[in-house]
Amino acid sequence: MKKWKIGFIMILTAFLLIGCGTGNNDEGEDNAEQNGGNNEGVTVTFGVTPWTSTVPPTKVAKLILEDMGYTVNETKADAGGVYTGLARGDLDVFMDAWLPVMHANYMEKYGDKLDDTAVSYTEGELGWVIPTYVEGIESVEDIKGKEDLFGGKIYGIEEGAGMTVTSKEMIEELGLDLEYVASSEGGMLAQAQRMMGNEEPVLFLGWRPHPMFANYDLKVLTSPEEFFQTSEVHVITNKDLKDEAAEAYEFLSKWKMPVKDIEDMIVKIDEGQDAEEVAQEWIDNHQDQVKEMKGE
C-alpha cells in the first residue's frame, strides 16, 4: 500500500509538471501572437503627397506593415510638409522621394535628419509635357519666342513642390515669357484635359508613373540637364525609425517596386477601384517579392 501511494504521488507530480510546462508554453505563444511579432503598440506614420504616384506604394507598404503587427497612419501634406514632418519626427516614412534633382532642395535642408532607406525604382521620367498634336516643339528651348502658342502659361502643381521650384528656375534661366499657374495635380490635369479636348496647345507638368500617359498622346520636352532629369524614386525615413521600429525599417530597406506595376495600379485607382483593394491584389499576386522584402 505504501509503495502504491508513493507511485501515485510520483505520477501525479509528473502530470502536474507536464501540465504547467505546457501551459507556460501556450501562454508564451499566445503572447507572441497577440504582440504581432512584438510590434503591437508601435505606430508608423506615412507622409502622403497629393500625387497619384505616392498612393500605390504607400498603400502596399501600409497593408504589409499592418500584417506585421504595426499600427499605420497616413498624413496628407505637400512635399515641403512631408519633408519637414520627417525631419521633426512627426512622420516616419515617405515612399515617393524623387532624387537626385527634384527633391534636392529638401535633402539639402533636411538630409542630416533623414535616412535614404531604399530605391523603389529608377525610371522616374518627369518634365514639361505637351500633346503630340502640337508640332515644331521638341525641347523647352523651342518654346522661346512661341510662348503665345500656349497662351503664355504653363500649368503646374502646388507651390513648394520640387517640380514647381525647378520650373520657375528654368523659366527665369531661359528667359521664357511664361506665367507658372500653380494648382493641385487634379486642377492642373482638369485644365489640360479641357484644352486637349478641343485640341488646343497646352503646356503642363508631367511625370511617370501616371495615367496621363495612358489616357493621352503626350511627349516630354527635353530640357537642360541641370533642371529635369530621369530620377530615381526613393523611400525616405526619419532617423529614429531604425531604432523605434526595427522590423519595419528592415522591410522598407529592402523595398522595390517596378514602375509599370505602380502605373498599372494608378490606372485602376483612377478608374474608381478602391486603393487598398488594388494594393492587396498586388500583394496577393507578388508573394515571392513580398517575402523577400520581409526577409522571410
Residue pairs with C-beta under 8 A, 6 or more apart in sequence:
32 38
34 40
35 69
36 68
36 69
36 70
37 68
37 69
37 247
38 69
38 247
39 68
39 69
39 70
39 245
39 247
39 248
40 69
41 71
42 69
42 70
42 71
42 244
42 245
42 248
43 70
43 71
43 72
43 73
44 65
44 70
44 71
44 72
44 73
44 92
44 93
44 241
44 245
44 248
45 72
45 73
45 74
45 75
45 90
45 91
45 92
45 93
46 58
46 61
46 62
46 72
46 73
46 74
46 75
46 91
46 92
46 93
46 94
46 95
47 75
47 77
47 81
47 82
47 85
47 86
47 91
47 93
47 94
48 54
48 55
48 58
48 74
48 75
48 76
48 77
48 82
49 76
49 77
49 78
49 79
49 82
49 94
49 96
49 161
50 76
50 78
50 157
50 158
50 184
50 185
50 186
51 96
51 157
51 185
51 207
52 185
52 209
52 210
52 211
52 266
52 269
52 270
53 96
53 207
53 209
53 210
53 233
53 262
53 266
54 95
54 96
55 265
55 266
55 269
55 275
56 257
56 261
56 262
56 265
56 266
56 269
56 275
56 278
56 279
56 282
57 95
57 96
57 120
57 255
57 257
57 262
58 74
58 95
58 96
59 275
59 276
59 278
59 279
60 257
60 279
60 282
60 283
61 93
61 95
61 251
61 252
61 255
62 72
62 74
62 276
62 279
63 276
63 279
63 280
63 283
64 251
64 283
64 290
64 293
64 294
65 72
65 248
65 251
66 72
68 247
68 248
68 251
68 294
70 245
70 248
75 85
75 90
75 91
77 85
78 158
78 160
78 161
79 103
79 106
79 160
79 161
79 162
80 106
80 160
80 161
82 91
82 94
83 94
83 103
83 106
83 109
83 110
83 114
83 236
84 110
85 91
86 92
86 94
86 110
86 113
86 114
86 236
86 237
86 238
87 109
87 110
87 113
87 114
87 238
89 238
89 240
91 238
92 237
92 238
92 240
92 241
92 245
92 248
93 235
93 236
93 237
93 241
93 252
94 235
94 236
94 237
95 120
95 235
95 255
96 120
96 233
97 103
97 107
97 116
97 233
97 234
97 235
97 236
98 124
98 126
98 162
98 231
98 232
98 233
98 234
99 107
99 116
99 231
99 232
99 233
99 234
100 229
100 231
100 232
101 162
101 166
101 227
101 228
101 229
101 231
102 126
102 162
102 163
102 166
102 228
102 231
103 162
104 162
105 162
105 165
106 162
107 114
107 116
113 238
113 239
114 236
114 237
114 238
114 239
115 236
115 237
115 238
115 239
115 241
115 242
116 234
116 236
117 234
117 235
117 236
117 237
117 249
117 252
117 253
117 255
118 234
118 235
118 252
118 253
118 254
118 255
118 256
119 232
119 233
119 234
119 235
119 256
120 233
120 234
120 235
120 255
120 256
120 257
121 232
121 233
121 256
121 257
121 258
121 259
121 262
122 230
122 232
122 233
123 208
123 230
123 259
124 207
124 208
124 230
124 231
124 232
124 233
124 259
125 207
125 208
125 220
125 230
125 231
126 163
126 205
126 206
126 207
126 208
126 220
126 228
126 230
126 231
127 140
127 205
127 206
127 207
127 220
127 221
127 222
127 223
127 228
128 140
128 154
128 167
128 203
128 204
128 205
128 206
128 220
128 221
128 223
128 228
129 203
129 204
129 205
129 206
129 212
129 218
129 219
129 220
129 221
130 137
130 201
130 202
130 203
130 218
130 219
130 221
131 196
131 199
131 201
131 202
131 216
131 217
131 218
131 219
132 217
132 218
132 219
133 199
133 217
134 149
134 201
136 142
136 146
137 143
137 146
137 149
137 221
138 219
138 221
138 222
139 221
139 222
139 223
140 170
140 174
140 176
140 221
140 222
140 223
140 224
140 227
141 174
141 224
142 221
143 149
143 150
143 176
143 178
143 203
143 221
144 174
144 175
144 176
147 176
147 177
147 178
149 201
150 178
150 201
150 202
150 203
152 177
152 178
152 179
153 178
153 179
153 180
153 181
153 203
154 167
154 171
154 178
154 179
154 180
154 181
154 203
154 204
154 205
155 181
155 183
155 188
155 191
155 192
155 202
155 203
155 204
155 205
156 163
156 164
156 167
156 180
156 181
156 182
156 183
156 188
156 204
156 205
157 163
157 164
157 182
157 183
157 184
157 185
157 188
157 205
158 164
158 182
158 183
158 184
158 185
159 182
163 205
163 207
164 180
164 182
166 227
166 228
167 180
167 205
168 180
169 227
170 176
170 223
170 224
170 227
170 228
171 178
171 180
173 224
173 227
174 224
178 203
181 188
181 191
183 191
188 204
188 205
189 204
189 212
191 202
191 204
192 202
192 204
192 212
193 216
195 201
195 202
196 202
196 216
206 212
206 213
206 218
206 220
208 259
208 263
209 259
209 260
209 262
209 263
209 266
210 263
210 266
211 263
211 266
211 267
211 270
212 218
213 263
214 263
214 267
233 259
235 252
235 255
237 249
237 252
241 248
241 249
241 252
242 249
250 295
251 293
251 294
251 295
254 292
254 293
254 294
254 295
255 293
256 289
256 293
261 282
261 286
265 278
265 279
265 282
268 278
269 275
269 278
283 290
